[in-house]
Amino acid sequence: MDENLLLMRALKDFNIPKIITDDKPIFLRLIGDLFPRMEAESKSDPEFKSIIKKVGKEEMGLYLDIAEDMFVTKVI
């Protein structure tokens, strides 16, 4: 994988879950300026996501129906 593409994806994956919704467009524009004409989708592991959901619901007693995707993204 191209090093710039890997760096861009790492910056997005690490920071997006921590940024408030109103600031996400600003952050994404900044990433776009730093890495012009590059697009990197986040990779995901469906099995790992299901384990996170299971542990969150069954063992931690969390109600994840409302913000389940955001919770899983932050854990990953």
mmCIF file of the N, C-alpha and C atoms, coordinates in Angstrom:
data_MODEL
# 
_entry.id   MODEL 
# 
loop_
_atom_site.group_PDB 
_atom_site.id 
_atom_site.type_symbol 
_atom_site.label_atom_id 
_atom_site.label_alt_id 
_atom_site.label_comp_id 
_atom_site.label_asym_id 
_atom_site.label_entity_id 
_atom_site.label_seq_id 
_atom_site.pdbx_PDB_ins_code 
_atom_site.Cartn_x 
_atom_site.Cartn_y 
_atom_site.Cartn_z 
_atom_site.occupancy 
_atom_site.B_iso_or_equiv 
_atom_site.pdbx_formal_charge 
_atom_site.auth_seq_id 
_atom_site.auth_comp_id 
_atom_site.auth_asym_id 
_atom_site.auth_atom_id 
_atom_site.pdbx_PDB_model_num 
ATOM 1   N N  . MET A 1 1  ? 0.848   -1.181  0.000  1.00 0.00 ? 1  MET A N  1 
ATOM 2   C CA . MET A 1 1  ? 0.000   0.000   0.000  1.00 0.00 ? 1  MET A CA 1 
ATOM 3   C C  . MET A 1 1  ? 0.890   1.240   0.000  1.00 0.00 ? 1  MET A C  1 
ATOM 4   N N  . ASP A 1 2  ? 0.487   2.238   -0.731 1.00 0.00 ? 2  ASP A N  1 
ATOM 5   C CA . ASP A 1 2  ? 1.208   3.500   -0.775 1.00 0.00 ? 2  ASP A CA 1 
ATOM 6   C C  . ASP A 1 2  ? 1.272   4.115   0.623  1.00 0.00 ? 2  ASP A C  1 
ATOM 7   N N  . GLU A 1 3  ? 2.436   4.615   0.982  1.00 0.00 ? 3  GLU A N  1 
ATOM 8   C CA . GLU A 1 3  ? 2.646   5.166   2.318  1.00 0.00 ? 3  GLU A CA 1 
ATOM 9   C C  . GLU A 1 3  ? 1.722   6.353   2.614  1.00 0.00 ? 3  GLU A C  1 
ATOM 10  N N  . ASN A 1 4  ? 1.510   7.220   1.634  1.00 0.00 ? 4  ASN A N  1 
ATOM 11  C CA . ASN A 1 4  ? 0.622   8.374   1.832  1.00 0.00 ? 4  ASN A CA 1 
ATOM 12  C C  . ASN A 1 4  ? -0.819  7.933   2.063  1.00 0.00 ? 4  ASN A C  1 
ATOM 13  N N  . LEU A 1 5  ? -1.241  6.927   1.329  1.00 0.00 ? 5  LEU A N  1 
ATOM 14  C CA . LEU A 1 5  ? -2.590  6.407   1.492  1.00 0.00 ? 5  LEU A CA 1 
ATOM 15  C C  . LEU A 1 5  ? -2.763  5.789   2.878  1.00 0.00 ? 5  LEU A C  1 
ATOM 16  N N  . LEU A 1 6  ? -1.774  5.078   3.326  1.00 0.00 ? 6  LEU A N  1 
ATOM 17  C CA . LEU A 1 6  ? -1.805  4.475   4.651  1.00 0.00 ? 6  LEU A CA 1 
ATOM 18  C C  . LEU A 1 6  ? -1.847  5.548   5.741  1.00 0.00 ? 6  LEU A C  1 
ATOM 19  N N  . LEU A 1 7  ? -1.050  6.595   5.587  1.00 0.00 ? 7  LEU A N  1 
ATOM 20  C CA . LEU A 1 7  ? -1.037  7.696   6.559  1.00 0.00 ? 7  LEU A CA 1 
ATOM 21  C C  . LEU A 1 7  ? -2.380  8.408   6.590  1.00 0.00 ? 7  LEU A C  1 
ATOM 22  N N  . MET A 1 8  ? -2.954  8.669   5.418  1.00 0.00 ? 8  MET A N  1 
ATOM 23  C CA . MET A 1 8  ? -4.250  9.339   5.369  1.00 0.00 ? 8  MET A CA 1 
ATOM 24  C C  . MET A 1 8  ? -5.320  8.505   6.066  1.00 0.00 ? 8  MET A C  1 
ATOM 25  N N  . ARG A 1 9  ? -5.342  7.215   5.785  1.00 0.00 ? 9  ARG A N  1 
ATOM 26  C CA . ARG A 1 9  ? -6.346  6.357   6.405  1.00 0.00 ? 9  ARG A CA 1 
ATOM 27  C C  . ARG A 1 9  ? -6.149  6.280   7.921  1.00 0.00 ? 9  ARG A C  1 
ATOM 28  N N  . ALA A 1 10 ? -4.909  6.219   8.362  1.00 0.00 ? 10 ALA A N  1 
ATOM 29  C CA . ALA A 1 10 ? -4.632  6.175   9.797  1.00 0.00 ? 10 ALA A CA 1 
ATOM 30  C C  . ALA A 1 10 ? -5.096  7.461   10.478 1.00 0.00 ? 10 ALA A C  1 
ATOM 31  N N  . LEU A 1 11 ? -4.826  8.601   9.866  1.00 0.00 ? 11 LEU A N  1 
ATOM 32  C CA . LEU A 1 11 ? -5.277  9.879   10.438 1.00 0.00 ? 11 LEU A CA 1 
ATOM 33  C C  . LEU A 1 11 ? -6.794  9.939   10.536 1.00 0.00 ? 11 LEU A C  1 
ATOM 34  N N  . LYS A 1 12 ? -7.475  9.512   9.480  1.00 0.00 ? 12 LYS A N  1 
ATOM 35  C CA . LYS A 1 12 ? -8.938  9.525   9.499  1.00 0.00 ? 12 LYS A CA 1 
ATOM 36  C C  . LYS A 1 12 ? -9.495  8.547   10.527 1.00 0.00 ? 12 LYS A C  1 
ATOM 37  N N  . ASP A 1 13 ? -9.002  7.310   10.505 1.00 0.00 ? 13 ASP A N  1 
ATOM 38  C CA . ASP A 1 13 ? -9.538  6.290   11.405 1.00 0.00 ? 13 ASP A CA 1 
ATOM 39  C C  . ASP A 1 13 ? -9.293  6.626   12.868 1.00 0.00 ? 13 ASP A C  1 
ATOM 40  N N  . PHE A 1 14 ? -8.165  7.224   13.164 1.00 0.00 ? 14 PHE A N  1 
ATOM 41  C CA . PHE A 1 14 ? -7.814  7.543   14.542 1.00 0.00 ? 14 PHE A CA 1 
ATOM 42  C C  . PHE A 1 14 ? -8.568  8.767   15.060 1.00 0.00 ? 14 PHE A C  1 
ATOM 43  N N  . ASN A 1 15 ? -8.781  9.759   14.202 1.00 0.00 ? 15 ASN A N  1 
ATOM 44  C CA . ASN A 1 15 ? -9.329  11.036  14.661 1.00 0.00 ? 15 ASN A CA 1 
ATOM 45  C C  . ASN A 1 15 ? -10.833 11.194  14.506 1.00 0.00 ? 15 ASN A C  1 
ATOM 46  N N  . ILE A 1 16 ? -11.426 10.644  13.476 1.00 0.00 ? 16 ILE A N  1 
ATOM 47  C CA . ILE A 1 16 ? -12.855 10.872  13.217 1.00 0.00 ? 16 ILE A CA 1 
ATOM 48  C C  . ILE A 1 16 ? -13.740 10.488  14.395 1.00 0.00 ? 16 ILE A C  1 
ATOM 49  N N  . PRO A 1 17 ? -13.519 9.353   15.069 1.00 0.00 ? 17 PRO A N  1 
ATOM 50  C CA . PRO A 1 17 ? -14.403 9.037   16.200 1.00 0.00 ? 17 PRO A CA 1 
ATOM 51  C C  . PRO A 1 17 ? -14.299 10.031  17.364 1.00 0.00 ? 17 PRO A C  1 
ATOM 52  N N  . LYS A 1 18 ? -13.227 10.785  17.419 1.00 0.00 ? 18 LYS A N  1 
ATOM 53  C CA . LYS A 1 18 ? -13.014 11.714  18.532 1.00 0.00 ? 18 LYS A CA 1 
ATOM 54  C C  . LYS A 1 18 ? -13.521 13.126  18.235 1.00 0.00 ? 18 LYS A C  1 
ATOM 55  N N  . ILE A 1 19 ? -13.844 13.404  16.999 1.00 0.00 ? 19 ILE A N  1 
ATOM 56  C CA . ILE A 1 19 ? -14.222 14.753  16.583 1.00 0.00 ? 19 ILE A CA 1 
ATOM 57  C C  . ILE A 1 19 ? -15.741 14.902  16.655 1.00 0.00 ? 19 ILE A C  1 
ATOM 58  N N  . ILE A 1 20 ? -16.183 16.037  17.168 1.00 0.00 ? 20 ILE A N  1 
ATOM 59  C CA . ILE A 1 20 ? -17.623 16.276  17.230 1.00 0.00 ? 20 ILE A CA 1 
ATOM 60  C C  . ILE A 1 20 ? -18.178 16.434  15.818 1.00 0.00 ? 20 ILE A C  1 
ATOM 61  N N  . THR A 1 21 ? -19.441 16.147  15.677 1.00 0.00 ? 21 THR A N  1 
ATOM 62  C CA . THR A 1 21 ? -20.092 16.114  14.362 1.00 0.00 ? 21 THR A CA 1 
ATOM 63  C C  . THR A 1 21 ? -19.915 17.412  13.585 1.00 0.00 ? 21 THR A C  1 
ATOM 64  N N  . ASP A 1 22 ? -20.024 18.542  14.251 1.00 0.00 ? 22 ASP A N  1 
ATOM 65  C CA . ASP A 1 22 ? -19.905 19.831  13.557 1.00 0.00 ? 22 ASP A CA 1 
ATOM 66  C C  . ASP A 1 22 ? -18.519 20.060  12.966 1.00 0.00 ? 22 ASP A C  1 
ATOM 67  N N  . ASP A 1 23 ? -17.491 19.449  13.556 1.00 0.00 ? 23 ASP A N  1 
ATOM 68  C CA . ASP A 1 23 ? -16.121 19.667  13.096 1.00 0.00 ? 23 ASP A CA 1 
ATOM 69  C C  . ASP A 1 23 ? -15.645 18.644  12.064 1.00 0.00 ? 23 ASP A C  1 
ATOM 70  N N  . LYS A 1 24 ? -16.419 17.607  11.822 1.00 0.00 ? 24 LYS A N  1 
ATOM 71  C CA . LYS A 1 24 ? -15.994 16.576  10.872 1.00 0.00 ? 24 LYS A CA 1 
ATOM 72  C C  . LYS A 1 24 ? -15.769 17.112  9.459  1.00 0.00 ? 24 LYS A C  1 
ATOM 73  N N  . PRO A 1 25 ? -16.666 17.963  8.924  1.00 0.00 ? 25 PRO A N  1 
ATOM 74  C CA . PRO A 1 25 ? -16.408 18.489  7.574  1.00 0.00 ? 25 PRO A CA 1 
ATOM 75  C C  . PRO A 1 25 ? -15.110 19.289  7.496  1.00 0.00 ? 25 PRO A C  1 
ATOM 76  N N  . ILE A 1 26 ? -14.801 20.027  8.539  1.00 0.00 ? 26 ILE A N  1 
ATOM 77  C CA . ILE A 1 26 ? -13.559 20.809  8.563  1.00 0.00 ? 26 ILE A CA 1 
ATOM 78  C C  . ILE A 1 26 ? -12.358 19.861  8.543  1.00 0.00 ? 26 ILE A C  1 
ATOM 79  N N  . PHE A 1 27 ? -12.404 18.839  9.377  1.00 0.00 ? 27 PHE A N  1 
ATOM 80  C CA . PHE A 1 27 ? -11.316 17.875  9.432  1.00 0.00 ? 27 PHE A CA 1 
ATOM 81  C C  . PHE A 1 27 ? -11.147 17.167  8.086  1.00 0.00 ? 27 PHE A C  1 
ATOM 82  N N  . LEU A 1 28 ? -12.252 16.757  7.468  1.00 0.00 ? 28 LEU A N  1 
ATOM 83  C CA . LEU A 1 28 ? -12.171 16.058  6.186  1.00 0.00 ? 28 LEU A CA 1 
ATOM 84  C C  . LEU A 1 28 ? -11.630 16.956  5.073  1.00 0.00 ? 28 LEU A C  1 
ATOM 85  N N  . ARG A 1 29 ? -11.974 18.244  5.114  1.00 0.00 ? 29 ARG A N  1 
ATOM 86  C CA . ARG A 1 29 ? -11.399 19.181  4.136  1.00 0.00 ? 29 ARG A CA 1 
ATOM 87  C C  . ARG A 1 29 ? -9.895  19.328  4.355  1.00 0.00 ? 29 ARG A C  1 
ATOM 88  N N  . LEU A 1 30 ? -9.474  19.375  5.605  1.00 0.00 ? 30 LEU A N  1 
ATOM 89  C CA . LEU A 1 30 ? -8.054  19.467  5.920  1.00 0.00 ? 30 LEU A CA 1 
ATOM 90  C C  . LEU A 1 30 ? -7.311  18.229  5.402  1.00 0.00 ? 30 LEU A C  1 
ATOM 91  N N  . ILE A 1 31 ? -7.870  17.065  5.641  1.00 0.00 ? 31 ILE A N  1 
ATOM 92  C CA . ILE A 1 31 ? -7.263  15.829  5.128  1.00 0.00 ? 31 ILE A CA 1 
ATOM 93  C C  . ILE A 1 31 ? -7.219  15.863  3.598  1.00 0.00 ? 31 ILE A C  1 
ATOM 94  N N  . GLY A 1 32 ? -8.284  16.367  2.988  1.00 0.00 ? 32 GLY A N  1 
ATOM 95  C CA . GLY A 1 32 ? -8.321  16.480  1.531  1.00 0.00 ? 32 GLY A CA 1 
ATOM 96  C C  . GLY A 1 32 ? -7.259  17.426  1.001  1.00 0.00 ? 32 GLY A C  1 
ATOM 97  N N  . ASP A 1 33 ? -6.974  18.498  1.737  1.00 0.00 ? 33 ASP A N  1 
ATOM 98  C CA . ASP A 1 33 ? -5.918  19.429  1.334  1.00 0.00 ? 33 ASP A CA 1 
ATOM 99  C C  . ASP A 1 33 ? -4.531  18.805  1.493  1.00 0.00 ? 33 ASP A C  1 
ATOM 100 N N  . LEU A 1 34 ? -4.360  18.009  2.531  1.00 0.00 ? 34 LEU A N  1 
ATOM 101 C CA . LEU A 1 34 ? -3.063  17.370  2.762  1.00 0.00 ? 34 LEU A CA 1 
ATOM 102 C C  . LEU A 1 34 ? -2.789  16.229  1.793  1.00 0.00 ? 34 LEU A C  1 
ATOM 103 N N  . PHE A 1 35 ? -3.868  15.548  1.367  1.00 0.00 ? 35 PHE A N  1 
ATOM 104 C CA . PHE A 1 35 ? -3.742  14.400  0.467  1.00 0.00 ? 35 PHE A CA 1 
ATOM 105 C C  . PHE A 1 35 ? -4.675  14.591  -0.728 1.00 0.00 ? 35 PHE A C  1 
ATOM 106 N N  . PRO A 1 36 ? -4.331  15.512  -1.637 1.00 0.00 ? 36 PRO A N  1 
ATOM 107 C CA . PRO A 1 36 ? -5.219  15.779  -2.774 1.00 0.00 ? 36 PRO A CA 1 
ATOM 108 C C  . PRO A 1 36 ? -5.349  14.560  -3.691 1.00 0.00 ? 36 PRO A C  1 
ATOM 109 N N  . ARG A 1 37 ? -6.546  14.406  -4.229 1.00 0.00 ? 37 ARG A N  1 
ATOM 110 C CA . ARG A 1 37 ? -6.877  13.340  -5.190 1.00 0.00 ? 37 ARG A CA 1 
ATOM 111 C C  . ARG A 1 37 ? -6.626  11.946  -4.636 1.00 0.00 ? 37 ARG A C  1 
ATOM 112 N N  . MET A 1 38 ? -6.712  11.786  -3.318 1.00 0.00 ? 38 MET A N  1 
ATOM 113 C CA . MET A 1 38 ? -6.557  10.462  -2.717 1.00 0.00 ? 38 MET A CA 1 
ATOM 114 C C  . MET A 1 38 ? -7.827  10.137  -1.942 1.00 0.00 ? 38 MET A C  1 
ATOM 115 N N  . GLU A 1 39 ? -8.226  8.892   -2.009 1.00 0.00 ? 39 GLU A N  1 
ATOM 116 C CA . GLU A 1 39 ? -9.397  8.438   -1.270 1.00 0.00 ? 39 GLU A CA 1 
ATOM 117 C C  . GLU A 1 39 ? -9.061  7.094   -0.661 1.00 0.00 ? 39 GLU A C  1 
ATOM 118 N N  . ALA A 1 40 ? -9.240  6.972   0.636  1.00 0.00 ? 40 ALA A N  1 
ATOM 119 C CA . ALA A 1 40 ? -8.965  5.709   1.323  1.00 0.00 ? 40 ALA A CA 1 
ATOM 120 C C  . ALA A 1 40 ? -10.136 5.377   2.219  1.00 0.00 ? 40 ALA A C  1 
ATOM 121 N N  . GLU A 1 41 ? -10.781 4.295   1.915  1.00 0.00 ? 41 GLU A N  1 
ATOM 122 C CA . GLU A 1 41 ? -11.883 3.839   2.748  1.00 0.00 ? 41 GLU A CA 1 
ATOM 123 C C  . GLU A 1 41 ? -11.316 3.076   3.943  1.00 0.00 ? 41 GLU A C  1 
ATOM 124 N N  . SER A 1 42 ? -12.004 3.165   5.055  1.00 0.00 ? 42 SER A N  1 
ATOM 125 C CA . SER A 1 42 ? -11.593 2.420   6.232  1.00 0.00 ? 42 SER A CA 1 
ATOM 126 C C  . SER A 1 42 ? -11.878 0.940   6.015  1.00 0.00 ? 42 SER A C  1 
ATOM 127 N N  . LYS A 1 43 ? -10.953 0.131   6.442  1.00 0.00 ? 43 LYS A N  1 
ATOM 128 C CA . LYS A 1 43 ? -11.175 -1.307  6.362  1.00 0.00 ? 43 LYS A CA 1 
ATOM 129 C C  . LYS A 1 43 ? -11.877 -1.741  7.635  1.00 0.00 ? 43 LYS A C  1 
ATOM 130 N N  . SER A 1 44 ? -12.700 -2.748  7.503  1.00 0.00 ? 44 SER A N  1 
ATOM 131 C CA . SER A 1 44 ? -13.415 -3.233  8.679  1.00 0.00 ? 44 SER A CA 1 
ATOM 132 C C  . SER A 1 44 ? -13.416 -4.751  8.701  1.00 0.00 ? 44 SER A C  1 
ATOM 133 N N  . ASP A 1 45 ? -13.527 -5.286  9.888  1.00 0.00 ? 45 ASP A N  1 
ATOM 134 C CA . ASP A 1 45 ? -13.589 -6.721  10.105 1.00 0.00 ? 45 ASP A CA 1 
ATOM 135 C C  . ASP A 1 45 ? -14.947 -7.030  10.724 1.00 0.00 ? 45 ASP A C  1 
ATOM 136 N N  . PRO A 1 46 ? -15.891 -7.557  9.950  1.00 0.00 ? 46 PRO A N  1 
ATOM 137 C CA . PRO A 1 46 ? -17.247 -7.806  10.455 1.00 0.00 ? 46 PRO A CA 1 
ATOM 138 C C  . PRO A 1 46 ? -17.284 -8.703  11.696 1.00 0.00 ? 46 PRO A C  1 
ATOM 139 N N  . GLU A 1 47 ? -16.399 -9.690  11.753 1.00 0.00 ? 47 GLU A N  1 
ATOM 140 C CA . GLU A 1 47 ? -16.370 -10.586 12.911 1.00 0.00 ? 47 GLU A CA 1 
ATOM 141 C C  . GLU A 1 47 ? -15.960 -9.822  14.177 1.00 0.00 ? 47 GLU A C  1 
ATOM 142 N N  . PHE A 1 48 ? -14.956 -8.951  14.047 1.00 0.00 ? 48 PHE A N  1 
ATOM 143 C CA . PHE A 1 48 ? -14.502 -8.147  15.181 1.00 0.00 ? 48 PHE A CA 1 
ATOM 144 C C  . PHE A 1 48 ? -15.609 -7.197  15.645 1.00 0.00 ? 48 PHE A C  1 
ATOM 145 N N  . LYS A 1 49 ? -16.312 -6.594  14.693 1.00 0.00 ? 49 LYS A N  1 
ATOM 146 C CA . LYS A 1 49 ? -17.420 -5.700  15.045 1.00 0.00 ? 49 LYS A CA 1 
ATOM 147 C C  . LYS A 1 49 ? -18.513 -6.437  15.811 1.00 0.00 ? 49 LYS A C  1 
ATOM 148 N N  . SER A 1 50 ? -18.834 -7.643  15.385 1.00 0.00 ? 50 SER A N  1 
ATOM 149 C CA . SER A 1 50 ? -19.882 -8.388  16.079 1.00 0.00 ? 50 SER A CA 1 
ATOM 150 C C  . SER A 1 50 ? -19.453 -8.768  17.493 1.00 0.00 ? 50 SER A C  1 
ATOM 151 N N  . ILE A 1 51 ? -18.169 -9.061  17.683 1.00 0.00 ? 51 ILE A N  1 
ATOM 152 C CA . ILE A 1 51 ? -17.664 -9.365  19.027 1.00 0.00 ? 51 ILE A CA 1 
ATOM 153 C C  . ILE A 1 51 ? -17.771 -8.142  19.925 1.00 0.00 ? 51 ILE A C  1 
ATOM 154 N N  . ILE A 1 52 ? -17.427 -6.977  19.402 1.00 0.00 ? 52 ILE A N  1 
ATOM 155 C CA . ILE A 1 52 ? -17.527 -5.732  20.182 1.00 0.00 ? 52 ILE A CA 1 
ATOM 156 C C  . ILE A 1 52 ? -18.970 -5.495  20.601 1.00 0.00 ? 52 ILE A C  1 
ATOM 157 N N  . LYS A 1 53 ? -19.909 -5.673  19.682 1.00 0.00 ? 53 LYS A N  1 
ATOM 158 C CA . LYS A 1 53 ? -21.321 -5.475  20.001 1.00 0.00 ? 53 LYS A CA 1 
ATOM 159 C C  . LYS A 1 53 ? -21.790 -6.468  21.060 1.00 0.00 ? 53 LYS A C  1 
ATOM 160 N N  . LYS A 1 54 ? -21.375 -7.723  20.913 1.00 0.00 ? 54 LYS A N  1 
ATOM 161 C CA . LYS A 1 54 ? -21.784 -8.758  21.855 1.00 0.00 ? 54 LYS A CA 1 
ATOM 162 C C  . LYS A 1 54 ? -21.263 -8.458  23.255 1.00 0.00 ? 54 LYS A C  1 
ATOM 163 N N  . VAL A 1 55 ? -19.988 -8.127  23.365 1.00 0.00 ? 55 VAL A N  1 
ATOM 164 C CA . VAL A 1 55 ? -19.399 -7.832  24.673 1.00 0.00 ? 55 VAL A CA 1 
ATOM 165 C C  . VAL A 1 55 ? -20.039 -6.589  25.280 1.00 0.00 ? 55 VAL A C  1 
ATOM 166 N N  . GLY A 1 56 ? -20.268 -5.580  24.463 1.00 0.00 ? 56 GLY A N  1 
ATOM 167 C CA . GLY A 1 56 ? -20.894 -4.354  24.959 1.00 0.00 ? 56 GLY A CA 1 
ATOM 168 C C  . GLY A 1 56 ? -22.282 -4.589  25.508 1.00 0.00 ? 56 GLY A C  1 
ATOM 169 N N  . LYS A 1 57 ? -23.043 -5.405  24.829 1.00 0.00 ? 57 LYS A N  1 
ATOM 170 C CA . LYS A 1 57 ? -24.423 -5.657  25.253 1.00 0.00 ? 57 LYS A CA 1 
ATOM 171 C C  . LYS A 1 57 ? -24.518 -6.671  26.381 1.00 0.00 ? 57 LYS A C  1 
ATOM 172 N N  . GLU A 1 58 ? -23.880 -7.810  26.202 1.00 0.00 ? 58 GLU A N  1 
ATOM 173 C CA . GLU A 1 58 ? -24.065 -8.910  27.148 1.00 0.00 ? 58 GLU A CA 1 
ATOM 174 C C  . GLU A 1 58 ? -23.212 -8.783  28.406 1.00 0.00 ? 58 GLU A C  1 
ATOM 175 N N  . GLU A 1 59 ? -21.952 -8.425  28.250 1.00 0.00 ? 59 GLU A N  1 
ATOM 176 C CA . GLU A 1 59 ? -21.056 -8.453  29.398 1.00 0.00 ? 59 GLU A CA 1 
ATOM 177 C C  . GLU A 1 59 ? -20.917 -7.106  30.098 1.00 0.00 ? 59 GLU A C  1 
ATOM 178 N N  . MET A 1 60 ? -21.128 -6.024  29.360 1.00 0.00 ? 60 MET A N  1 
ATOM 179 C CA . MET A 1 60 ? -21.003 -4.705  29.971 1.00 0.00 ? 60 MET A CA 1 
ATOM 180 C C  . MET A 1 60 ? -22.366 -4.088  30.257 1.00 0.00 ? 60 MET A C  1 
ATOM 181 N N  . GLY A 1 61 ? -23.428 -4.678  29.727 1.00 0.00 ? 61 GLY A N  1 
ATOM 182 C CA . GLY A 1 61 ? -24.777 -4.178  29.969 1.00 0.00 ? 61 GLY A CA 1 
ATOM 183 C C  . GLY A 1 61 ? -25.080 -2.857  29.284 1.00 0.00 ? 61 GLY A C  1 
ATOM 184 N N  . LEU A 1 62 ? -24.411 -2.578  28.178 1.00 0.00 ? 62 LEU A N  1 
ATOM 185 C CA . LEU A 1 62 ? -24.640 -1.314  27.469 1.00 0.00 ? 62 LEU A CA 1 
ATOM 186 C C  . LEU A 1 62 ? -25.832 -1.440  26.533 1.00 0.00 ? 62 LEU A C  1 
ATOM 187 N N  . TYR A 1 63 ? -26.582 -0.364  26.418 1.00 0.00 ? 63 TYR A N  1 
ATOM 188 C CA . TYR A 1 63 ? -27.673 -0.298  25.453 1.00 0.00 ? 63 TYR A CA 1 
ATOM 189 C C  . TYR A 1 63 ? -27.132 0.411   24.226 1.00 0.00 ? 63 TYR A C  1 
ATOM 190 N N  . LEU A 1 64 ? -26.859 -0.335  23.187 1.00 0.00 ? 64 LEU A N  1 
ATOM 191 C CA . LEU A 1 64 ? -26.162 0.217   22.030 1.00 0.00 ? 64 LEU A CA 1 
ATOM 192 C C  . LEU A 1 64 ? -27.071 0.479   20.841 1.00 0.00 ? 64 LEU A C  1 
ATOM 193 N N  . ASP A 1 65 ? -28.349 0.332   20.994 1.00 0.00 ? 65 ASP A N  1 
ATOM 194 C CA . ASP A 1 65 ? -29.237 0.469   19.837 1.00 0.00 ? 65 ASP A CA 1 
ATOM 195 C C  . ASP A 1 65 ? -29.166 1.856   19.205 1.00 0.00 ? 65 ASP A C  1 
ATOM 196 N N  . ILE A 1 66 ? -29.037 2.889   20.000 1.00 0.00 ? 66 ILE A N  1 
ATOM 197 C CA . ILE A 1 66 ? -29.088 4.251   19.481 1.00 0.00 ? 66 ILE A CA 1 
ATOM 198 C C  . ILE A 1 66 ? -27.797 4.642   18.776 1.00 0.00 ? 66 ILE A C  1 
ATOM 199 N N  . ALA A 1 67 ? -26.665 4.437   19.428 1.00 0.00 ? 67 ALA A N  1 
ATOM 200 C CA . ALA A 1 67 ? -25.384 4.894   18.878 1.00 0.00 ? 67 ALA A CA 1 
ATOM 201 C C  . ALA A 1 67 ? -24.420 3.735   18.676 1.00 0.00 ? 67 ALA A C  1 
ATOM 202 N N  . GLU A 1 68 ? -24.934 2.616   18.228 1.00 0.00 ? 68 GLU A N  1 
ATOM 203 C CA . GLU A 1 68 ? -24.123 1.407   18.115 1.00 0.00 ? 68 GLU A CA 1 
ATOM 204 C C  . GLU A 1 68 ? -22.931 1.573   17.179 1.00 0.00 ? 68 GLU A C  1 
ATOM 205 N N  . ASP A 1 69 ? -23.137 2.121   15.990 1.00 0.00 ? 69 ASP A N  1 
ATOM 206 C CA . ASP A 1 69 ? -22.036 2.261   15.033 1.00 0.00 ? 69 ASP A CA 1 
ATOM 207 C C  . ASP A 1 69 ? -20.953 3.186   15.548 1.00 0.00 ? 69 ASP A C  1 
ATOM 208 N N  . MET A 1 70 ? -21.341 4.283   16.190 1.00 0.00 ? 70 MET A N  1 
ATOM 209 C CA . MET A 1 70 ? -20.352 5.214   16.718 1.00 0.00 ? 70 MET A CA 1 
ATOM 210 C C  . MET A 1 70 ? -19.547 4.551   17.829 1.00 0.00 ? 70 MET A C  1 
ATOM 211 N N  . PHE A 1 71 ? -20.209 3.785   18.692 1.00 0.00 ? 71 PHE A N  1 
ATOM 212 C CA . PHE A 1 71 ? -19.528 3.079   19.789 1.00 0.00 ? 71 PHE A CA 1 
ATOM 213 C C  . PHE A 1 71 ? -18.514 2.091   19.220 1.00 0.00 ? 71 PHE A C  1 
ATOM 214 N N  . VAL A 1 72 ? -18.922 1.294   18.250 1.00 0.00 ? 72 VAL A N  1 
ATOM 215 C CA . VAL A 1 72 ? -18.038 0.289   17.651 1.00 0.00 ? 72 VAL A CA 1 
ATOM 216 C C  . VAL A 1 72 ? -16.839 0.955   16.992 1.00 0.00 ? 72 VAL A C  1 
ATOM 217 N N  . THR A 1 73 ? -17.055 2.053   16.294 1.00 0.00 ? 73 THR A N  1 
ATOM 218 C CA . THR A 1 73 ? -15.967 2.771   15.651 1.00 0.00 ? 73 THR A CA 1 
ATOM 219 C C  . THR A 1 73 ? -14.959 3.295   16.681 1.00 0.00 ? 73 THR A C  1 
ATOM 220 N N  . LYS A 1 74 ? -15.450 3.812   17.780 1.00 0.00 ? 74 LYS A N  1 
ATOM 221 C CA . LYS A 1 74 ? -14.539 4.312   18.815 1.00 0.00 ? 74 LYS A CA 1 
ATOM 222 C C  . LYS A 1 74 ? -13.740 3.182   19.446 1.00 0.00 ? 74 LYS A C  1 
ATOM 223 N N  . VAL A 1 75 ? -14.358 2.028   19.640 1.00 0.00 ? 75 VAL A N  1 
ATOM 224 C CA . VAL A 1 75 ? -13.641 0.902   20.219 1.00 0.00 ? 75 VAL A CA 1 
ATOM 225 C C  . VAL A 1 75 ? -12.542 0.424   19.277 1.00 0.00 ? 75 VAL A C  1 
ATOM 226 N N  . ILE A 1 76 ? -12.865 0.334   18.002 1.00 0.00 ? 76 ILE A N  1 
ATOM 227 C CA . ILE A 1 76 ? -11.879 -0.124  17.021 1.00 0.00 ? 76 ILE A CA 1 
ATOM 228 C C  . ILE A 1 76 ? -10.734 0.857   16.949 1.00 0.00 ? 76 ILE A C  1 
# 
